[in-house]
Amino acid sequence: MINPWLRKATLAISLIAFSNPACAQQADFNEVGRQMAIMLQNSHFARLPYNADLSRKFFDDYLKDLDFQKLYFTQQDVDGFSAKYGDRLHTLLLQGKSIDVATEIYDVFRVRVEERVKQAEEMLAADFDFTTDETVMMSRKDANWPRNEAEAKLVWARQIKEAVLAETLRREMLTRMAEEQGKPDPGADDLDPREKVSLRYKRLLSSVEDVDDEDVANFFLSAVARSYDPHTDYMSFREMNRFKDGMKNELVGIGALLQAEEDGATIIKGIVVGGPADKEGSLKLNDRVVAVNSLNTESSDDTTDIMFMKIDKVVDLIRGKEGTSVALKVEPAGGAPGETKIIVIERDKVELKDEQASGELIEMKNDDGETRRIGVITLPSFYADFDEGLTRCSVDVERILIRLMEEKMDGLIFDLRNNGGGSLEEVRRMTGFFVQPGPVVQVKNTLGQVQVKDSDHTKPIYTGPMVVMTDKSSASASEILAGALQDYNRAVIVGDSSTFGKGTVQQPMDIGRMLPLFAVRDKAGFLKVTIQKFYRPSGSSTQMDGVVPSIVLPSITDALDVGEAYLDNALPHDRIRPASDFRPQDAQALFIPRLKELSEERVNASQDFKYVIEDILKAKERLKENKVSLNKAMRESELAESDVQKKQRNAERRERFKQIAEEDAKLFTFYRITLDDLEKGADLQSYDPSKENGDYMRRAVDETASLDDTPKWPSGLNPEKREALNVIRDLVDLTDNAKMAGLLKSDGGVR
């Protein structure tokens, strides 16, 4: 079972990154920890007492990060470490001795993993009895540590047994699905389930052992930082550069999507169209990279075997300066066993176009034949180039918005689903596109001082009907925008029961600047520290509670522990006074009661939303039980029941979706608007949104996924987006009717 600590050490899928000069020396991480502790005391919003209680949080969070499922350490290990260091870590940090302790604990963790993997190998060499009534916990997050090594072995034995059973059942299911559909079996040439599980743990062991001082410091200092709140974090030099590149949607590399395979290789899962690898032409999808020569030299000493290497370290080997070359030793997809070739690619800038803002114009005909033109803007994140300022999402959104207005749209949907936030400045500017000048967000610092941040537009760009789509993944900056538009009664929020609930502001601080005068500063890392909380213009914090939509749609996330409220050490929700110059529009102009009534009728009649509600209830029951059977017959029965339900649903959907698609063809016309289109000044081109967009990246075909015969949503409209279109159409109709009846004032209010 892979541990969450790997989120700091491994990127499951990664785009090759940017340049980073090699350093002969690195900072003293004991000193880095000392300075970080001082910075936390002086800068963090909460001003937590720096004492033994906080020390125990450092200790607990570090162990939890290493062993989230409580499978490796025993209670004896934990008690021993706790007695020695549990209430002293805060002191050891200030004494510059904390990393020594972190390393001691990590060394024991490494030994425990080695012991568990050795036990796994012994078990995998024997047969398993899958006829017992044994069960295993689905999540051990809240379980006790195994009391001793004997109990730990019993817990671990069940984990291995479940891993083999799950892989066996998966293989049998794929074979059955392939036979039913008359397709090749994707697992026909796969390894035996026990061999596959063995490789999985071999990769885990390799990841745990392939750790240097910087990695250990990263694990420990991150745990210390997150003891203050979930979003305060220590970021290594590499992580900070990745963060910056992610914010500006651009990086320097070869333009390939990588994925770690269980057999140790790194496989090419995607190639960016027009990127360096695509232009060179030799690297193909599903090629397996087994070694890297970062310098592209003829010396074998410069070639690194990357089998079972963590993806982030593979990334470090492949990345480099723009204009330099990297040599990859590759096993070609479909080649003869043992065949390899060397591919040399020159590194260059790669735009992450899939992460850019995009637009869509949808023409909708109603029953009377009248056409409504609905604009859709999708924003994956509030990205911005912090270094040069050349990339700004607000500029991109403004260009798309203006083009939609030129196309005479009747209403707008702003899609913020899965938008985890980003630049506070960008959301402040963007909110001004839709509201009169006034407060967008209030920011309170640790001294209780409140600063109001206003929009900087003299007047809004768009004042027509508007819907904002959100879900549980909409966080931070997304919540500022959605919350402000809701407070101003400017837009109808549609989506999950709430947004994520992150109402805090972080600032990256370079720890190297705080080190002693002659200390080595290279790779000291950064402290991303919570310095403020933000509040809506109405005075309510989005912290914990998030933004609650006016129109709530059923969502499977309602059954899951998703959101700020489920994170450790989250800051509380609170309120402050409304901003003094906050002047909301007339709420009646949004017709919320009528919109909710119409939406509820559609949702209650929707078979797809009924399926969602069924899945919510089932997921809640499973999570509450928190156990899975190790009896193969029982698991097969459960899978058979699930398979019957899936087939019944798919049969019903295929018939219904066919009818919906025929109706959609008469009612909808879709036009796509990309930033490239705007740059070229191109006319709008109609397209079929039900077909996957491969413009930016060619992706490897997943043969396993191809066996999923679940029909695609008609016209590419999932139930949530289709309902949002219905809501904006209703809002446009109600607004027009009110205007014709003379009920709307020129300022948007209702007479």
Buried (B, 14 or more C-beta within 10 A) or exposed (E): BBBEBBEBBBBEEBBBBBBBEEEEEBBBBBBBBBBBBBBBBEBBBBEBEBEEEBBBBBBBBBBBBBBBBBBBBBBBBBEEBBEEBBBBBBBBBBEBBBBEBBBBBBEBBBEBBBBBBEBBBEBBEEEBEBEEEBBBBEEBEEEEBBEEEEBBBEBBBBBBBBBBBBBBBBBBBBBBBBEEEEBEBBBEEBBEBBBBBBBBBBBBBBBBEEBEBBBBBBBBBBBBBBBBBBBBBBBBBBBBBBBBBBBBBBBBBBBBBBBBBBBBBBBBBBBBBBBBBBBBEBBBBEBBBBBBBBBBEEEEEEBBEBBBBBBBBBBBBBBBEEEBBBBBBBBBEEBEEEEEEEBEBBBBEBBBBBBBBBBBBBBBEEEEEEEBBBBBBBBBBBBBBBEEEEBBBBBBBBBBBBBBBEBEBBBBBBBBBBBBBBBBBBBBBBBBBBBBBBBBBBBBEBEEEBEBBBBEBEEBEBBBBBBBBBBBBBBBBBBBBBBBBBBBBBBBBBBBBBBBBBBBBBEBBBBBEBBEEEBBBEBBBBBBBBBBBBBBBBBBBBBBBBBBBBBBBBBBBBBBEBBBBEBEBBBEBBEBEBBEEBEBBBBBBBBBEEBBEBBEEBBEEBEBBEBBBEBBEBBEEEEEEBEBBBBBEBBBEBBEEEBEBEEEBBEEBEEBBEEBBEEBEEBBBBBBBBBBBBEEEEEBEEBEBBEEEEEBBBEBEEBBEBBEEEBEBBBBBEBBBBBBBBBBBBBBBBBBEBEEEEBBEEEBBBE
